[in-house]
Amino acid sequence: MQRFGAHFIYCNPGCIVAKGVIEINEKGIVSRLFSLNDFPEELHTTVFYNGILLPPLFENLDLMDFRGQLVFSVLDKLYDAHPFPLEEGIIAQLYLLEGLDLIEKRILPETSLLKLF
Protein backbone atom coordinates (compact mmCIF):
# COMPACT_ATOMS: atom_id res chain seq x y z
CA MET A 1 0.00 0.00 0.00
CA GLN A 2 1.13 3.53 -0.77
CA ARG A 3 -0.11 6.75 0.83
CA PHE A 4 0.14 10.16 -0.82
CA GLY A 5 -0.79 13.34 1.01
CA ALA A 6 -1.00 17.00 0.02
CA HIS A 7 -2.44 20.32 1.08
CA PHE A 8 -5.51 19.48 -1.02
CA ILE A 9 -6.96 16.55 -2.94
CA TYR A 10 -9.26 17.55 -5.78
CA CYS A 11 -11.71 14.66 -6.22
CA ASN A 12 -14.43 16.52 -8.15
CA PRO A 13 -16.06 19.98 -7.95
CA GLY A 14 -18.08 18.97 -4.90
CA CYS A 15 -15.26 17.23 -3.05
CA ILE A 16 -11.99 18.96 -2.22
CA VAL A 17 -10.21 17.40 0.76
CA ALA A 18 -7.96 19.71 2.78
CA LYS A 19 -4.83 18.05 4.20
CA GLY A 20 -5.87 15.00 2.21
CA VAL A 21 -4.39 11.54 2.00
CA ILE A 22 -5.07 8.95 -0.66
CA GLU A 23 -4.22 5.28 -0.15
CA ILE A 24 -3.54 3.07 -3.14
CA ASN A 25 -3.45 -0.68 -2.62
CA GLU A 26 -1.08 -3.19 -4.20
CA LYS A 27 -3.49 -3.64 -7.16
CA GLY A 28 -3.36 0.09 -7.97
CA ILE A 29 -6.87 0.76 -6.69
CA VAL A 30 -7.76 3.76 -4.52
CA SER A 31 -8.62 2.05 -1.25
CA ARG A 32 -9.15 5.05 1.00
CA LEU A 33 -9.31 8.82 0.82
CA PHE A 34 -9.36 10.93 4.00
CA SER A 35 -8.26 14.15 5.68
CA LEU A 36 -5.44 14.37 8.19
CA ASN A 37 -7.80 16.65 10.13
CA ASP A 38 -9.58 13.43 11.14
CA PHE A 39 -6.42 12.00 12.77
CA PRO A 40 -4.38 13.43 15.65
CA GLU A 41 -1.10 12.67 13.86
CA GLU A 42 0.06 11.86 10.34
CA LEU A 43 0.19 8.16 9.56
CA HIS A 44 3.68 6.77 8.94
CA THR A 45 4.62 5.93 5.36
CA THR A 46 2.61 8.87 4.00
CA VAL A 47 4.54 10.84 1.40
CA PHE A 48 3.36 14.43 1.75
CA TYR A 49 3.56 16.86 -1.19
CA ASN A 50 3.28 20.61 -1.38
CA GLY A 51 0.37 21.15 -3.75
CA ILE A 52 -2.82 19.52 -4.98
CA LEU A 53 -3.35 15.84 -5.80
CA LEU A 54 -5.80 15.33 -8.66
CA PRO A 55 -6.98 13.00 -11.42
CA PRO A 56 -5.69 13.44 -15.01
CA LEU A 57 -7.46 16.72 -15.83
CA PHE A 58 -4.51 18.51 -17.47
CA GLU A 59 -3.46 15.83 -19.93
CA ASN A 60 -2.49 17.36 -23.28
CA LEU A 61 -2.92 20.92 -21.94
CA ASP A 62 -0.30 23.61 -21.40
CA LEU A 63 -0.30 24.87 -17.80
CA MET A 64 0.97 28.24 -19.02
CA ASP A 65 -2.45 28.86 -20.54
CA PHE A 66 -3.86 28.95 -16.99
CA ARG A 67 -1.25 31.06 -15.16
CA GLY A 68 -2.70 33.69 -12.85
CA GLN A 69 -6.07 31.96 -12.70
CA LEU A 70 -7.72 30.57 -9.59
CA VAL A 71 -6.75 26.92 -9.49
CA PHE A 72 -10.05 25.47 -8.26
CA SER A 73 -12.04 27.41 -10.90
CA VAL A 74 -9.74 25.97 -13.57
CA LEU A 75 -10.07 22.45 -12.15
CA ASP A 76 -13.87 22.74 -12.05
CA LYS A 77 -13.99 23.80 -15.72
CA LEU A 78 -11.64 21.01 -16.77
CA TYR A 79 -13.66 18.49 -14.77
CA ASP A 80 -16.93 19.68 -16.35
CA ALA A 81 -15.41 19.20 -19.82
CA HIS A 82 -13.96 15.75 -19.03
CA PRO A 83 -15.28 14.28 -15.78
CA PHE A 84 -12.76 11.97 -14.14
CA PRO A 85 -13.49 11.57 -10.44
CA LEU A 86 -10.91 10.61 -7.87
CA GLU A 87 -12.69 8.26 -5.49
CA GLU A 88 -12.39 4.99 -3.63
CA GLY A 89 -12.60 1.85 -5.75
CA ILE A 90 -11.19 3.23 -9.00
CA ILE A 91 -7.88 2.44 -10.68
CA ALA A 92 -5.55 5.16 -9.50
CA GLN A 93 -4.33 7.81 -11.90
CA LEU A 94 -2.81 10.40 -9.62
CA TYR A 95 -1.14 13.70 -10.48
CA LEU A 96 0.46 16.43 -8.40
CA LEU A 97 -0.02 20.09 -9.24
CA GLU A 98 2.87 21.85 -7.48
CA GLY A 99 4.47 25.28 -7.41
CA LEU A 100 1.13 27.00 -6.78
CA ASP A 101 0.29 30.03 -4.70
CA LEU A 102 -1.54 28.06 -2.01
CA ILE A 103 -2.58 31.19 -0.11
CA GLU A 104 -4.42 32.82 -3.01
CA LYS A 105 -4.87 29.42 -4.71
CA ARG A 106 -3.55 30.63 -8.08
CA ILE A 107 -1.60 28.96 -10.85
CA LEU A 108 1.85 30.55 -11.22
CA PRO A 109 4.36 30.56 -14.09
CA GLU A 110 6.41 27.98 -12.13
CA THR A 111 3.44 25.66 -11.52
CA SER A 112 4.12 22.15 -12.79
CA LEU A 113 2.31 18.85 -13.14
CA LEU A 114 3.86 15.56 -12.08
CA LYS A 115 2.39 12.10 -12.58
CA LEU A 116 2.69 10.17 -9.31
CA PHE A 117 0.74 7.01 -10.05
N, C-alpha and C positions, 0 to 999 in steps of 0.2 A: 504494500500500500504506500502511496505517496500523498503528501499533504502540501498544498500550495496556499499561501496566505497573501493578502494584500490590503491596502487601505480600503479598497472597494472591490466587490465582485458585481459585475453587471450581468444579471441573468436574463432580464427582459425589461421593457419599460416600467413594469409594475413591481419589479423586484431588484433592488440594488442593496446589497448586503455590505454594511460598513464593518471594517475590521474582519473581513470574511475569510473563511478557510474552505477549500474544496478538497475532498478526499477522492482519490482515484484508486480503484482496486487493481489487483494484479492482471485482470482481464481488460483493463483500460476503460472501465465503466465508472461514471461518477457515482460513488456510493454514499456520499454525505456532503452537505453544504450547510455551513453554519457560521455564526458570528462569534468572534472571540469575546464579545461583550457578554455572552452567555456562560463564559467560563472564567473562574478567578485567575487562571494563569494560562499562558500559551502551552499547547500540547507539544511535547518533544517531537522531533523529526518534522516539524513544519518549516518549510522554506518560505520565509516572508519576503515579499517584494514591495518596492516603493512604486505604487501605481495602481492600475485597475486590471483585474483579471476579467476576460471576456471571451465569448465565442468568436468564431471567424467572421466578423462583420466587415473588416477592412480589406479582405482579400481582393487583390487586383485594383486597389485604390491607392492614390498618392496622399499620404498624410499631410503634405504641404498644402494641399487644397483646403484643409480644415484649420490651419493655424489661426490662432486668435479666437476661435469659436468656443462656445461652452461645450465641454466634452459630452455631458449627458444629453444635451439637445442633439448633437451629432449622432450619438449612439442610438437614440430613439428613432431618428430619421432612417438610419441605416437598417435598424431592426424592422421598421415598418416596411421597407422595400424588400428585405430578404430575411424573414423571421427565422431565427436559429436560436432557440432557447438554450440556456445553460441550466440544467436541472438534474436531479438524481435519476439514475437509471439509463442515461444516454451514454453513448460512446463519447469519451472525452475528446474534445478539440479545444484546447485551451491556449489563449494568447495573453500576453502582458503588454499593456499600453503604459509606457514609462516615460519619464522626462516631462511630466505634466506640471502645470501650476495647480497643486492640489488644494490651495487655499481658495483661489477664484474658480477652480475647476475648468481651466482653459487649456486648449492644445497649443503648445509652443513650437517654435521652429526646431527645437532639439528633441521634440517628442518622437519616440520610436516604437515600433511594434516588434515583439519577439514571440515566436511560437515556442511554447513550453511543452505542450503535449499534443 
